[in-house]
Amino acid sequence: MRCKPFRPQTKRTSSKLPRNATARHERERRMTPSTLMFTLVGLVMMRAVFGWYLGGEYVCPVCGSRDENEHTDECPWKSR
């Protein structure tokens, strides 16, 4: 029986590591349409919650005035 000659192991680079910038770019995570949708919905919901928390905009339900002191003469909220 013949023995194999001794060969020292060479260091192997991991196949998971990119070898150049192109390979690194191919392995980057991309934003999928569903991730983009959930992100946008989350941002819109956060904007609404902060709007409620900070007071939001005032709009009269009857005359549509955007200021509490500028109601029309016919508006029942003018005297309040």
N, CA and C of each residue as an Amber inpcrd file, in Angstrom:
protein
   240
   0.8400000  -1.1720000   0.0000000   0.0000000   0.0000000   0.0000000
   0.8880000   1.2390000   0.0000000   0.5750000   2.1010000  -0.8650000
   1.3560000   3.3010000  -1.0200000   0.6820000   4.4900000  -0.3570000
   1.4040000   5.3060000   0.3730000   0.8600000   6.4910000   1.0540000
   0.9360000   7.7030000   0.1420000  -0.0210000   8.5940000   0.3210000
  -0.0130000   9.8500000  -0.4310000   1.0550000  10.7720000   0.1490000
   1.7180000  11.5260000  -0.7030000   2.7030000  12.4680000  -0.1720000
   2.0070000  13.5920000   0.6090000   2.7110000  14.1210000   1.6040000
   2.1560000  15.1680000   2.4490000   2.1320000  16.4810000   1.6790000
   0.9580000  17.1070000   1.6520000   0.8060000  18.4210000   1.0340000
   0.1510000  19.3450000   2.0590000   0.8210000  20.4250000   2.4210000
   0.2050000  21.3370000   3.3870000  -1.0220000  22.0160000   2.7670000
  -2.0330000  22.1970000   3.5970000  -3.2580000  22.8320000   3.1210000
  -3.0020000  24.3200000   2.8770000  -3.4290000  24.7940000   1.7510000
  -3.3310000  26.2300000   1.4740000  -4.5750000  26.9010000   2.0000000
  -4.4270000  28.1620000   2.3260000  -5.5960000  28.9020000   2.8170000
  -6.5690000  29.1100000   1.6680000  -7.7810000  28.7560000   1.9210000
  -8.8210000  28.9600000   0.9130000  -9.6330000  30.1950000   1.2870000
  -9.9250000  30.9790000   0.3120000 -10.7960000  32.1220000   0.5770000
 -12.2320000  31.6260000   0.5460000 -13.0280000  32.1860000   1.3790000
 -14.4230000  31.7680000   1.4500000 -15.1260000  32.1170000   0.1530000
 -15.9360000  31.2200000  -0.3320000 -16.6580000  31.4820000  -1.5740000
 -17.7700000  32.5010000  -1.3680000 -18.1100000  32.7940000  -0.0960000
 -19.1630000  33.7570000   0.1720000 -18.6720000  35.2020000   0.0770000
 -17.3750000  35.3930000   0.1300000 -16.8350000  36.7410000   0.0550000
 -16.7370000  37.1840000  -1.3980000 -17.1530000  38.4040000  -1.6870000
 -17.0520000  38.8830000  -3.0690000 -15.5930000  39.1370000  -3.4450000
 -15.2690000  38.8790000  -4.6770000 -13.8950000  39.0680000  -5.1360000
 -13.6700000  40.4550000  -5.7160000 -14.7350000  41.1060000  -6.1480000
 -14.5790000  42.4570000  -6.6870000 -15.8560000  43.2620000  -6.4220000
 -15.8510000  44.4910000  -6.8330000 -16.9860000  45.3690000  -6.5540000
 -18.2470000  44.9090000  -7.2740000 -18.1250000  44.3300000  -8.4360000
 -19.3000000  43.8620000  -9.1750000 -19.9880000  42.7400000  -8.4180000
 -19.2130000  41.7980000  -7.9230000 -19.7990000  40.6920000  -7.1600000
 -20.4340000  41.2070000  -5.8810000 -19.8050000  42.2000000  -5.2340000
 -20.3540000  42.7640000  -4.0060000 -21.6990000  43.4370000  -4.3060000
 -21.7880000  44.1310000  -5.4440000 -23.0310000  44.7940000  -5.8140000
 -24.1430000  43.7780000  -6.0740000 -23.8170000  42.6460000  -6.6580000
 -24.8230000  41.6280000  -6.9530000 -25.3910000  41.0090000  -5.6880000
 -24.6160000  40.9880000  -4.6060000 -25.0600000  40.3500000  -3.3720000
 -25.7870000  41.3070000  -2.4300000 -25.8140000  42.6070000  -2.7440000
 -26.5100000  43.5620000  -1.8780000 -27.9950000  43.2670000  -1.8700000
 -28.6100000  43.5750000  -0.7320000 -30.0560000  43.3620000  -0.6480000
 -30.7690000  44.4650000  -1.4050000 -31.7660000  44.0730000  -2.1180000
 -32.5630000  45.0430000  -2.8550000 -33.9020000  45.1990000  -2.1640000
 -34.5090000  46.3780000  -2.3250000 -35.8070000  46.6250000  -1.7290000
 -36.8770000  46.0550000  -2.6530000 -37.5850000  45.0530000  -2.1650000
 -38.6250000  44.4210000  -2.9680000 -39.8560000  45.3130000  -2.9790000
 -40.7630000  45.1130000  -3.9080000 -41.9770000  45.9350000  -3.9400000
 -42.7960000  45.8460000  -2.6480000 -42.8560000  44.6630000  -2.0430000
 -43.6330000  44.5510000  -0.8090000 -42.9510000  45.3060000   0.3380000
 -41.6260000  45.2640000   0.3970000 -40.9060000  46.0210000   1.4270000
 -41.1110000  47.5110000   1.2200000 -41.0630000  47.9550000  -0.0050000
 -41.2930000  49.3610000  -0.3120000 -42.7030000  49.7770000   0.0830000
 -43.6970000  48.9330000  -0.2060000 -45.0810000  49.2410000   0.1320000
 -45.2510000  49.3500000   1.6490000 -44.7290000  48.3800000   2.4070000
 -44.8590000  48.4190000   3.8660000 -44.1400000  49.6250000   4.4550000
 -43.0160000  50.0010000   3.8850000 -42.2880000  51.1720000   4.3600000
 -43.1000000  52.4430000   4.1350000 -43.6700000  52.5930000   2.9470000
 -44.4680000  53.7840000   2.6590000 -45.7290000  53.8470000   3.5100000
 -46.4050000  52.7150000   3.6840000 -47.6030000  52.6900000   4.5310000
 -47.2370000  53.0570000   5.9670000 -46.1170000  52.5470000   6.4500000
 -45.6660000  52.8840000   7.8020000 -45.3710000  54.3650000   7.9530000
 -44.7310000  54.9620000   6.9470000 -44.4430000  56.3940000   7.0110000
 -45.7140000  57.2390000   6.9970000 -46.6780000  56.8550000   6.1740000
 -47.9460000  57.5970000   6.1230000 -48.6860000  57.4750000   7.4530000
 -48.6770000  56.2880000   8.0440000 -49.3470000  56.1100000   9.3420000
 -48.6400000  56.9090000  10.4350000 -47.3150000  56.9440000  10.4120000
 -46.5850000  57.7300000  11.4070000 -46.8880000  59.2110000  11.2560000
 -47.0110000  59.6740000  10.0150000 -47.3380000  61.0830000   9.7830000
 -48.7160000  61.4150000  10.3360000 -49.6750000  60.5140000  10.1560000
 -51.0250000  60.7480000  10.6810000 -51.0210000  60.7600000  12.2020000
 -50.3090000  59.8340000  12.8160000 -50.2690000  59.7770000  14.2820000
 -49.6080000  61.0250000  14.8430000 -48.5020000  61.4570000  14.2470000
 -47.8530000  62.6680000  14.7360000 -48.7190000  63.8940000  14.4970000
 -49.5000000  63.8900000  13.4210000 -50.4320000  64.9960000  13.1780000
 -51.4920000  65.0800000  14.2590000 -51.9990000  63.9360000  14.6790000
 -52.9870000  63.9300000  15.7660000 -52.3530000  64.3690000  17.0710000
 -51.1460000  63.8880000  17.3070000 -50.4580000  64.1830000  18.5620000
 -50.0910000  65.6660000  18.6600000 -49.6520000  66.2520000  17.5450000
 -49.2240000  67.6490000  17.5530000 -50.3660000  68.6240000  17.3060000
 -51.5520000  68.1450000  17.1080000 -52.6940000  69.0310000  16.9350000
 -53.2590000  69.0240000  15.5340000 -52.4690000  68.7380000  14.5590000
 -52.9490000  68.6640000  13.1810000 -53.4490000  69.9960000  12.6710000
 -54.2950000  69.9620000  11.6820000 -54.8700000  71.1680000  11.1130000
 -56.2980000  71.3330000  11.6050000 -56.6770000  72.5730000  11.8290000
 -58.0580000  72.8590000  12.2130000 -58.8470000  73.1590000  10.9540000
 -59.9610000  72.4620000  10.7780000 -60.8810000  72.7270000   9.6800000
 -62.2840000  72.6880000  10.2560000 -63.0080000  73.7850000  10.0740000
 -64.3810000  73.8400000  10.5760000 -65.2450000  72.8590000   9.7920000
 -66.0550000  72.0340000  10.4660000 -66.8810000  71.0600000   9.7530000
 -68.0240000  71.6870000   8.9600000 -68.3890000  72.9240000   9.2620000
 -69.5190000  73.5660000   8.5790000 -69.0540000  74.4670000   7.4370000
 -68.1890000  75.4340000   7.7550000 -67.8120000  76.4190000   6.7300000
 -66.4630000  76.1390000   6.0800000 -65.6790000  75.2450000   6.6640000
 -64.3930000  74.8910000   6.0740000 -63.2800000  75.8670000   6.3880000
 -63.4730000  76.7430000   7.3590000 -62.4440000  77.7000000   7.7340000
 -61.2410000  76.9750000   8.3270000 -60.0580000  77.4510000   7.9940000
 -58.8360000  76.8360000   8.5150000 -58.3160000  77.5700000   9.7440000
 -58.9920000  78.5850000  10.1650000 -58.5970000  79.3220000  11.3590000
 -59.8180000  79.4390000  12.2610000 -59.6170000  79.2980000  13.5640000
 -60.7430000  79.3260000  14.5010000 -61.4290000  80.6920000  14.5600000
 -60.7410000  81.7400000  14.1670000 -61.3050000  83.0970000  14.2600000
 -61.8450000  83.6180000  12.9350000 -61.8780000  82.8400000  11.8960000
 -62.3020000  83.3140000  10.5740000 -63.5190000  82.5630000  10.0470000
 -64.4690000  82.2170000  10.9010000 -65.6950000  81.5430000  10.4540000
 -66.5690000  82.5270000   9.6820000 -67.3820000  81.9940000   8.7950000
 -68.3190000  82.8510000   8.0560000 -69.4340000  83.3150000   9.0040000
 -70.2140000  84.3100000   8.5530000 -71.2770000  84.8490000   9.3930000
 -72.3830000  83.8240000   9.6490000 -72.6140000  82.9220000   8.7020000
 -73.6700000  81.9230000   8.8480000 -73.2380000  80.7060000   9.6500000
 -71.9870000  80.6040000   9.9830000 -71.4700000  79.4100000  10.6590000
 -71.8900000  79.4050000  12.1310000 -72.4930000  78.2980000  12.6100000
 -72.9060000  78.2300000  14.0080000 -71.7110000  78.1450000  14.9710000
 -70.5400000  77.8420000  14.4750000 -69.3650000  77.7350000  15.3460000
 -68.6960000  79.0860000  15.5930000 -69.1620000  80.1350000  14.9450000
 -68.5450000  81.4330000  15.0690000 -68.6400000  81.9680000  16.4900000
 -69.7580000  81.7360000  17.1470000 -69.9520000  82.2860000  18.4730000
 -69.2460000  81.4580000  19.5590000 -68.7900000  80.2860000  19.2330000
 -68.1790000  79.4200000  20.2600000 -66.7510000  79.6950000  20.4490000
